[in-house]
Structures are given as C-alpha cells and as structure tokens.
Amino acid sequence: MDSINKIDSEIYKMEQNLLNIIKEKVDLFDPEVIVASERLDSILDEYSHLIRLS
C-alpha cells in the first residue's frame, strides 16, 4: 500500500505541474506540455498496474 500512496502523491504533483505548464504555455502542442503529459500518462499506467495487483 505504501507504493500506491507514494505514486498517488506523485500523480497529484505531476497533475499540478502539467496544469501550471498549460497555463504558462497556452498551446497544448508545446513540447513541454507534451512531455509533462506523457510523464503523467506513464505514472498513471504504473498506478493502474499496482492497483490491479492489489
């Protein structure tokens, strides 16, 4: 469960980071937005995998 809580916290931070980048860049196709979005997607996949194993 500790792993899930740690990833949950990381997801929240990454979501906030993505939202901040979007506000700053405005253009959703900006490379920085895309990279942040891909990182968030990756950790969400990891979270989903851990949930299924629990």
mmJSON file of the N, C-alpha and C atoms, coordinates in Angstrom:
{"data_MODEL":{"atom_site":{
"group_PDB":["ATOM","ATOM","ATOM","ATOM","ATOM","ATOM","ATOM","ATOM","ATOM","ATOM","ATOM","ATOM","ATOM","ATOM","ATOM","ATOM","ATOM","ATOM","ATOM","ATOM","ATOM","ATOM","ATOM","ATOM","ATOM","ATOM","ATOM","ATOM","ATOM","ATOM","ATOM","ATOM","ATOM","ATOM","ATOM","ATOM","ATOM","ATOM","ATOM","ATOM","ATOM","ATOM","ATOM","ATOM","ATOM","ATOM","ATOM","ATOM","ATOM","ATOM","ATOM","ATOM","ATOM","ATOM","ATOM","ATOM","ATOM","ATOM","ATOM","ATOM","ATOM","ATOM","ATOM","ATOM","ATOM","ATOM","ATOM","ATOM","ATOM","ATOM","ATOM","ATOM","ATOM","ATOM","ATOM","ATOM","ATOM","ATOM","ATOM","ATOM","ATOM","ATOM","ATOM","ATOM","ATOM","ATOM","ATOM","ATOM","ATOM","ATOM","ATOM","ATOM","ATOM","ATOM","ATOM","ATOM","ATOM","ATOM","ATOM","ATOM","ATOM","ATOM","ATOM","ATOM","ATOM","ATOM","ATOM","ATOM","ATOM","ATOM","ATOM","ATOM","ATOM","ATOM","ATOM","ATOM","ATOM","ATOM","ATOM","ATOM","ATOM","ATOM","ATOM","ATOM","ATOM","ATOM","ATOM","ATOM","ATOM","ATOM","ATOM","ATOM","ATOM","ATOM","ATOM","ATOM","ATOM","ATOM","ATOM","ATOM","ATOM","ATOM","ATOM","ATOM","ATOM","ATOM","ATOM","ATOM","ATOM","ATOM","ATOM","ATOM","ATOM","ATOM","ATOM","ATOM","ATOM","ATOM","ATOM","ATOM","ATOM","ATOM"],
"id":[1,2,3,4,5,6,7,8,9,10,11,12,13,14,15,16,17,18,19,20,21,22,23,24,25,26,27,28,29,30,31,32,33,34,35,36,37,38,39,40,41,42,43,44,45,46,47,48,49,50,51,52,53,54,55,56,57,58,59,60,61,62,63,64,65,66,67,68,69,70,71,72,73,74,75,76,77,78,79,80,81,82,83,84,85,86,87,88,89,90,91,92,93,94,95,96,97,98,99,100,101,102,103,104,105,106,107,108,109,110,111,112,113,114,115,116,117,118,119,120,121,122,123,124,125,126,127,128,129,130,131,132,133,134,135,136,137,138,139,140,141,142,143,144,145,146,147,148,149,150,151,152,153,154,155,156,157,158,159,160,161,162],
"type_symbol":["N","C","C","N","C","C","N","C","C","N","C","C","N","C","C","N","C","C","N","C","C","N","C","C","N","C","C","N","C","C","N","C","C","N","C","C","N","C","C","N","C","C","N","C","C","N","C","C","N","C","C","N","C","C","N","C","C","N","C","C","N","C","C","N","C","C","N","C","C","N","C","C","N","C","C","N","C","C","N","C","C","N","C","C","N","C","C","N","C","C","N","C","C","N","C","C","N","C","C","N","C","C","N","C","C","N","C","C","N","C","C","N","C","C","N","C","C","N","C","C","N","C","C","N","C","C","N","C","C","N","C","C","N","C","C","N","C","C","N","C","C","N","C","C","N","C","C","N","C","C","N","C","C","N","C","C","N","C","C","N","C","C"],
"label_atom_id":["N","CA","C","N","CA","C","N","CA","C","N","CA","C","N","CA","C","N","CA","C","N","CA","C","N","CA","C","N","CA","C","N","CA","C","N","CA","C","N","CA","C","N","CA","C","N","CA","C","N","CA","C","N","CA","C","N","CA","C","N","CA","C","N","CA","C","N","CA","C","N","CA","C","N","CA","C","N","CA","C","N","CA","C","N","CA","C","N","CA","C","N","CA","C","N","CA","C","N","CA","C","N","CA","C","N","CA","C","N","CA","C","N","CA","C","N","CA","C","N","CA","C","N","CA","C","N","CA","C","N","CA","C","N","CA","C","N","CA","C","N","CA","C","N","CA","C","N","CA","C","N","CA","C","N","CA","C","N","CA","C","N","CA","C","N","CA","C","N","CA","C","N","CA","C","N","CA","C","N","CA","C","N","CA","C","N","CA","C"],
"label_alt_id":[null,null,null,null,null,null,null,null,null,null,null,null,null,null,null,null,null,null,null,null,null,null,null,null,null,null,null,null,null,null,null,null,null,null,null,null,null,null,null,null,null,null,null,null,null,null,null,null,null,null,null,null,null,null,null,null,null,null,null,null,null,null,null,null,null,null,null,null,null,null,null,null,null,null,null,null,null,null,null,null,null,null,null,null,null,null,null,null,null,null,null,null,null,null,null,null,null,null,null,null,null,null,null,null,null,null,null,null,null,null,null,null,null,null,null,null,null,null,null,null,null,null,null,null,null,null,null,null,null,null,null,null,null,null,null,null,null,null,null,null,null,null,null,null,null,null,null,null,null,null,null,null,null,null,null,null,null,null,null,null,null,null],
"label_comp_id":["MET","MET","MET","ASP","ASP","ASP","SER","SER","SER","ILE","ILE","ILE","ASN","ASN","ASN","LYS","LYS","LYS","ILE","ILE","ILE","ASP","ASP","ASP","SER","SER","SER","GLU","GLU","GLU","ILE","ILE","ILE","TYR","TYR","TYR","LYS","LYS","LYS","MET","MET","MET","GLU","GLU","GLU","GLN","GLN","GLN","ASN","ASN","ASN","LEU","LEU","LEU","LEU","LEU","LEU","ASN","ASN","ASN","ILE","ILE","ILE","ILE","ILE","ILE","LYS","LYS","LYS","GLU","GLU","GLU","LYS","LYS","LYS","VAL","VAL","VAL","ASP","ASP","ASP","LEU","LEU","LEU","PHE","PHE","PHE","ASP","ASP","ASP","PRO","PRO","PRO","GLU","GLU","GLU","VAL","VAL","VAL","ILE","ILE","ILE","VAL","VAL","VAL","ALA","ALA","ALA","SER","SER","SER","GLU","GLU","GLU","ARG","ARG","ARG","LEU","LEU","LEU","ASP","ASP","ASP","SER","SER","SER","ILE","ILE","ILE","LEU","LEU","LEU","ASP","ASP","ASP","GLU","GLU","GLU","TYR","TYR","TYR","SER","SER","SER","HIS","HIS","HIS","LEU","LEU","LEU","ILE","ILE","ILE","ARG","ARG","ARG","LEU","LEU","LEU","SER","SER","SER"],
"label_asym_id":["A","A","A","A","A","A","A","A","A","A","A","A","A","A","A","A","A","A","A","A","A","A","A","A","A","A","A","A","A","A","A","A","A","A","A","A","A","A","A","A","A","A","A","A","A","A","A","A","A","A","A","A","A","A","A","A","A","A","A","A","A","A","A","A","A","A","A","A","A","A","A","A","A","A","A","A","A","A","A","A","A","A","A","A","A","A","A","A","A","A","A","A","A","A","A","A","A","A","A","A","A","A","A","A","A","A","A","A","A","A","A","A","A","A","A","A","A","A","A","A","A","A","A","A","A","A","A","A","A","A","A","A","A","A","A","A","A","A","A","A","A","A","A","A","A","A","A","A","A","A","A","A","A","A","A","A","A","A","A","A","A","A"],
"label_entity_id":["1","1","1","1","1","1","1","1","1","1","1","1","1","1","1","1","1","1","1","1","1","1","1","1","1","1","1","1","1","1","1","1","1","1","1","1","1","1","1","1","1","1","1","1","1","1","1","1","1","1","1","1","1","1","1","1","1","1","1","1","1","1","1","1","1","1","1","1","1","1","1","1","1","1","1","1","1","1","1","1","1","1","1","1","1","1","1","1","1","1","1","1","1","1","1","1","1","1","1","1","1","1","1","1","1","1","1","1","1","1","1","1","1","1","1","1","1","1","1","1","1","1","1","1","1","1","1","1","1","1","1","1","1","1","1","1","1","1","1","1","1","1","1","1","1","1","1","1","1","1","1","1","1","1","1","1","1","1","1","1","1","1"],
"label_seq_id":[1,1,1,2,2,2,3,3,3,4,4,4,5,5,5,6,6,6,7,7,7,8,8,8,9,9,9,10,10,10,11,11,11,12,12,12,13,13,13,14,14,14,15,15,15,16,16,16,17,17,17,18,18,18,19,19,19,20,20,20,21,21,21,22,22,22,23,23,23,24,24,24,25,25,25,26,26,26,27,27,27,28,28,28,29,29,29,30,30,30,31,31,31,32,32,32,33,33,33,34,34,34,35,35,35,36,36,36,37,37,37,38,38,38,39,39,39,40,40,40,41,41,41,42,42,42,43,43,43,44,44,44,45,45,45,46,46,46,47,47,47,48,48,48,49,49,49,50,50,50,51,51,51,52,52,52,53,53,53,54,54,54],
"pdbx_PDB_ins_code":[null,null,null,null,null,null,null,null,null,null,null,null,null,null,null,null,null,null,null,null,null,null,null,null,null,null,null,null,null,null,null,null,null,null,null,null,null,null,null,null,null,null,null,null,null,null,null,null,null,null,null,null,null,null,null,null,null,null,null,null,null,null,null,null,null,null,null,null,null,null,null,null,null,null,null,null,null,null,null,null,null,null,null,null,null,null,null,null,null,null,null,null,null,null,null,null,null,null,null,null,null,null,null,null,null,null,null,null,null,null,null,null,null,null,null,null,null,null,null,null,null,null,null,null,null,null,null,null,null,null,null,null,null,null,null,null,null,null,null,null,null,null,null,null,null,null,null,null,null,null,null,null,null,null,null,null,null,null,null,null,null,null],
"Cartn_x":[0.812,0.0,0.857,2.023,2.91,3.285,3.512,3.847,2.711,1.496,0.325,0.186,0.373,0.278,1.356,2.549,3.657,3.355,2.854,2.527,1.35,0.374,-0.768,-0.309,0.613,1.169,1.926,2.68,3.44,2.502,1.402,0.414,-0.138,-0.473,-1.012,-0.01,1.251,2.283,2.431,2.401,2.569,1.364,0.17,-1.024,-0.925,-0.508,-0.37,0.693,1.78,2.844,2.335,1.595,1.046,0.098,-0.761,-1.684,-0.941,0.117,0.92,1.598,2.108,2.761,1.737,0.548,-0.503,-0.88,-1.002,-1.335,-0.246,0.991,2.135,2.271,2.132,2.39,1.172,-0.008,-1.288,-1.455,-0.452,-0.507,-0.346,-1.391,-1.339,-0.378,0.076,1.036,2.475,2.67,4.019,4.762,6.009,6.762,6.82,6.898,6.958,5.638,4.527,3.215,3.128,3.575,3.516,4.37,5.569,6.453,5.828,5.289,4.668,3.452,2.701,1.528,1.933,2.979,3.467,3.982,4.663,5.149,3.978,2.965,1.781,1.095,0.975,0.366,1.132,2.429,3.266,3.051,3.022,2.838,1.407,0.441,-0.933,-1.016,-0.266,-0.205,0.389,1.447,2.094,1.12,0.412,-0.573,-1.672,-2.161,-3.198,-2.709,-1.492,-0.898,-0.809,-0.366,-0.278,-1.645,-2.633,-3.995,-4.514,-4.262,-4.717,-4.039,-2.801,-2.075,-2.52,-3.14,-3.54,-4.782],
"Cartn_y":[-1.193,0.0,1.259,1.158,2.326,2.787,1.835,2.18,2.94,2.493,3.138,4.562,4.755,6.097,7.017,6.47,7.267,7.695,6.766,7.093,8.066,7.877,8.782,10.219,10.374,11.697,12.253,11.409,11.825,12.225,11.485,11.823,13.22,13.517,14.833,15.927,15.731,16.725,16.903,15.78,15.842,16.499,16.243,16.912,18.422,18.834,20.266,20.881,20.171,20.645,20.798,19.804,19.872,21.063,21.263,22.397,23.729,23.826,25.057,25.304,24.242,24.38,24.806,24.206,24.562,26.038,26.507,27.921,28.834,28.401,29.205,29.192,28.02,27.865,28.138,27.887,28.045,27.03,26.862,25.928,24.498,23.689,22.299,21.432,21.927,21.187,21.618,22.457,22.863,21.614,21.426,20.232,20.014,21.084,20.946,20.377,20.786,20.259,18.778,18.434,17.047,16.15,16.575,15.783,15.588,16.643,16.542,15.615,15.702,14.847,13.38,13.121,11.745,11.173,11.988,11.534,11.187,12.032,11.778,10.494,10.324,9.117,7.868,7.953,6.824,6.441,7.433,7.128,6.654,7.137,6.637,5.171,4.782,3.373,2.527,3.021,2.314,2.176,3.234,3.231,2.203,2.197,1.242,-0.199,-0.433,-1.766,-2.183,-1.285,-1.6,-1.869,-1.107,-1.293,-2.682,-3.086,-4.409,-5.524,-5.314,-6.34,-6.424,-5.371,-5.328,-6.15],
"Cartn_z":[0.0,0.0,0.0,0.588,0.639,-0.764,-1.662,-3.051,-3.71,-3.446,-4.037,-3.509,-2.211,-1.633,-2.184,-2.364,-2.908,-4.346,-5.15,-6.538,-6.59,-5.701,-5.647,-5.401,-4.489,-4.191,-5.4,-6.054,-7.24,-8.376,-8.525,-9.554,-9.32,-8.078,-7.754,-8.13,-7.769,-8.085,-9.602,-10.32,-11.768,-12.439,-11.913,-12.45,-12.27,-11.088,-10.817,-11.722,-11.911,-12.793,-14.227,-14.702,-16.058,-16.197,-15.217,-15.269,-15.285,-14.503,-14.492,-15.836,-16.424,-17.735,-18.782,-18.732,-19.694,-19.554,-18.315,-18.095,-18.654,-18.486,-18.936,-20.46,-21.042,-22.476,-23.346,-22.828,-23.525,-24.665,-25.484,-26.62,-26.129,-26.302,-25.824,-26.632,-27.771,-28.587,-28.328,-27.339,-26.953,-26.467,-26.875,-26.476,-24.958,-24.191,-22.737,-22.186,-22.758,-22.355,-22.713,-23.886,-24.341,-23.454,-23.118,-22.257,-20.881,-20.295,-18.973,-19.026,-20.097,-20.269,-20.409,-21.16,-21.336,-20.02,-19.23,-17.923,-17.006,-17.008,-16.193,-16.662,-17.953,-18.502,-18.063,-18.076,-17.68,-16.213,-15.34,-13.917,-13.647,-14.435,-14.294,-14.709,-15.723,-16.123,-14.994,-14.4,-13.292,-12.113,-11.814,-10.725,-11.007,-12.214,-12.613,-12.452,-12.837,-12.716,-11.232,-10.372,-8.948,-8.341,-8.755,-8.241,-8.628,-9.858,-10.31,-9.533,-9.112,-8.354,-6.905,-6.407,-5.001,-4.737],
"occupancy":[1.0,1.0,1.0,1.0,1.0,1.0,1.0,1.0,1.0,1.0,1.0,1.0,1.0,1.0,1.0,1.0,1.0,1.0,1.0,1.0,1.0,1.0,1.0,1.0,1.0,1.0,1.0,1.0,1.0,1.0,1.0,1.0,1.0,1.0,1.0,1.0,1.0,1.0,1.0,1.0,1.0,1.0,1.0,1.0,1.0,1.0,1.0,1.0,1.0,1.0,1.0,1.0,1.0,1.0,1.0,1.0,1.0,1.0,1.0,1.0,1.0,1.0,1.0,1.0,1.0,1.0,1.0,1.0,1.0,1.0,1.0,1.0,1.0,1.0,1.0,1.0,1.0,1.0,1.0,1.0,1.0,1.0,1.0,1.0,1.0,1.0,1.0,1.0,1.0,1.0,1.0,1.0,1.0,1.0,1.0,1.0,1.0,1.0,1.0,1.0,1.0,1.0,1.0,1.0,1.0,1.0,1.0,1.0,1.0,1.0,1.0,1.0,1.0,1.0,1.0,1.0,1.0,1.0,1.0,1.0,1.0,1.0,1.0,1.0,1.0,1.0,1.0,1.0,1.0,1.0,1.0,1.0,1.0,1.0,1.0,1.0,1.0,1.0,1.0,1.0,1.0,1.0,1.0,1.0,1.0,1.0,1.0,1.0,1.0,1.0,1.0,1.0,1.0,1.0,1.0,1.0,1.0,1.0,1.0,1.0,1.0,1.0],
"B_iso_or_equiv":[0.0,0.0,0.0,0.0,0.0,0.0,0.0,0.0,0.0,0.0,0.0,0.0,0.0,0.0,0.0,0.0,0.0,0.0,0.0,0.0,0.0,0.0,0.0,0.0,0.0,0.0,0.0,0.0,0.0,0.0,0.0,0.0,0.0,0.0,0.0,0.0,0.0,0.0,0.0,0.0,0.0,0.0,0.0,0.0,0.0,0.0,0.0,0.0,0.0,0.0,0.0,0.0,0.0,0.0,0.0,0.0,0.0,0.0,0.0,0.0,0.0,0.0,0.0,0.0,0.0,0.0,0.0,0.0,0.0,0.0,0.0,0.0,0.0,0.0,0.0,0.0,0.0,0.0,0.0,0.0,0.0,0.0,0.0,0.0,0.0,0.0,0.0,0.0,0.0,0.0,0.0,0.0,0.0,0.0,0.0,0.0,0.0,0.0,0.0,0.0,0.0,0.0,0.0,0.0,0.0,0.0,0.0,0.0,0.0,0.0,0.0,0.0,0.0,0.0,0.0,0.0,0.0,0.0,0.0,0.0,0.0,0.0,0.0,0.0,0.0,0.0,0.0,0.0,0.0,0.0,0.0,0.0,0.0,0.0,0.0,0.0,0.0,0.0,0.0,0.0,0.0,0.0,0.0,0.0,0.0,0.0,0.0,0.0,0.0,0.0,0.0,0.0,0.0,0.0,0.0,0.0,0.0,0.0,0.0,0.0,0.0,0.0],
"pdbx_formal_charge":[null,null,null,null,null,null,null,null,null,null,null,null,null,null,null,null,null,null,null,null,null,null,null,null,null,null,null,null,null,null,null,null,null,null,null,null,null,null,null,null,null,null,null,null,null,null,null,null,null,null,null,null,null,null,null,null,null,null,null,null,null,null,null,null,null,null,null,null,null,null,null,null,null,null,null,null,null,null,null,null,null,null,null,null,null,null,null,null,null,null,null,null,null,null,null,null,null,null,null,null,null,null,null,null,null,null,null,null,null,null,null,null,null,null,null,null,null,null,null,null,null,null,null,null,null,null,null,null,null,null,null,null,null,null,null,null,null,null,null,null,null,null,null,null,null,null,null,null,null,null,null,null,null,null,null,null,null,null,null,null,null,null],
"auth_seq_id":[1,1,1,2,2,2,3,3,3,4,4,4,5,5,5,6,6,6,7,7,7,8,8,8,9,9,9,10,10,10,11,11,11,12,12,12,13,13,13,14,14,14,15,15,15,16,16,16,17,17,17,18,18,18,19,19,19,20,20,20,21,21,21,22,22,22,23,23,23,24,24,24,25,25,25,26,26,26,27,27,27,28,28,28,29,29,29,30,30,30,31,31,31,32,32,32,33,33,33,34,34,34,35,35,35,36,36,36,37,37,37,38,38,38,39,39,39,40,40,40,41,41,41,42,42,42,43,43,43,44,44,44,45,45,45,46,46,46,47,47,47,48,48,48,49,49,49,50,50,50,51,51,51,52,52,52,53,53,53,54,54,54],
"auth_comp_id":["MET","MET","MET","ASP","ASP","ASP","SER","SER","SER","ILE","ILE","ILE","ASN","ASN","ASN","LYS","LYS","LYS","ILE","ILE","ILE","ASP","ASP","ASP","SER","SER","SER","GLU","GLU","GLU","ILE","ILE","ILE","TYR","TYR","TYR","LYS","LYS","LYS","MET","MET","MET","GLU","GLU","GLU","GLN","GLN","GLN","ASN","ASN","ASN","LEU","LEU","LEU","LEU","LEU","LEU","ASN","ASN","ASN","ILE","ILE","ILE","ILE","ILE","ILE","LYS","LYS","LYS","GLU","GLU","GLU","LYS","LYS","LYS","VAL","VAL","VAL","ASP","ASP","ASP","LEU","LEU","LEU","PHE","PHE","PHE","ASP","ASP","ASP","PRO","PRO","PRO","GLU","GLU","GLU","VAL","VAL","VAL","ILE","ILE","ILE","VAL","VAL","VAL","ALA","ALA","ALA","SER","SER","SER","GLU","GLU","GLU","ARG","ARG","ARG","LEU","LEU","LEU","ASP","ASP","ASP","SER","SER","SER","ILE","ILE","ILE","LEU","LEU","LEU","ASP","ASP","ASP","GLU","GLU","GLU","TYR","TYR","TYR","SER","SER","SER","HIS","HIS","HIS","LEU","LEU","LEU","ILE","ILE","ILE","ARG","ARG","ARG","LEU","LEU","LEU","SER","SER","SER"],
"auth_asym_id":["A","A","A","A","A","A","A","A","A","A","A","A","A","A","A","A","A","A","A","A","A","A","A","A","A","A","A","A","A","A","A","A","A","A","A","A","A","A","A","A","A","A","A","A","A","A","A","A","A","A","A","A","A","A","A","A","A","A","A","A","A","A","A","A","A","A","A","A","A","A","A","A","A","A","A","A","A","A","A","A","A","A","A","A","A","A","A","A","A","A","A","A","A","A","A","A","A","A","A","A","A","A","A","A","A","A","A","A","A","A","A","A","A","A","A","A","A","A","A","A","A","A","A","A","A","A","A","A","A","A","A","A","A","A","A","A","A","A","A","A","A","A","A","A","A","A","A","A","A","A","A","A","A","A","A","A","A","A","A","A","A","A"],
"auth_atom_id":["N","CA","C","N","CA","C","N","CA","C","N","CA","C","N","CA","C","N","CA","C","N","CA","C","N","CA","C","N","CA","C","N","CA","C","N","CA","C","N","CA","C","N","CA","C","N","CA","C","N","CA","C","N","CA","C","N","CA","C","N","CA","C","N","CA","C","N","CA","C","N","CA","C","N","CA","C","N","CA","C","N","CA","C","N","CA","C","N","CA","C","N","CA","C","N","CA","C","N","CA","C","N","CA","C","N","CA","C","N","CA","C","N","CA","C","N","CA","C","N","CA","C","N","CA","C","N","CA","C","N","CA","C","N","CA","C","N","CA","C","N","CA","C","N","CA","C","N","CA","C","N","CA","C","N","CA","C","N","CA","C","N","CA","C","N","CA","C","N","CA","C","N","CA","C","N","CA","C","N","CA","C","N","CA","C","N","CA","C"],
"pdbx_PDB_model_num":[1,1,1,1,1,1,1,1,1,1,1,1,1,1,1,1,1,1,1,1,1,1,1,1,1,1,1,1,1,1,1,1,1,1,1,1,1,1,1,1,1,1,1,1,1,1,1,1,1,1,1,1,1,1,1,1,1,1,1,1,1,1,1,1,1,1,1,1,1,1,1,1,1,1,1,1,1,1,1,1,1,1,1,1,1,1,1,1,1,1,1,1,1,1,1,1,1,1,1,1,1,1,1,1,1,1,1,1,1,1,1,1,1,1,1,1,1,1,1,1,1,1,1,1,1,1,1,1,1,1,1,1,1,1,1,1,1,1,1,1,1,1,1,1,1,1,1,1,1,1,1,1,1,1,1,1,1,1,1,1,1,1]
}}}
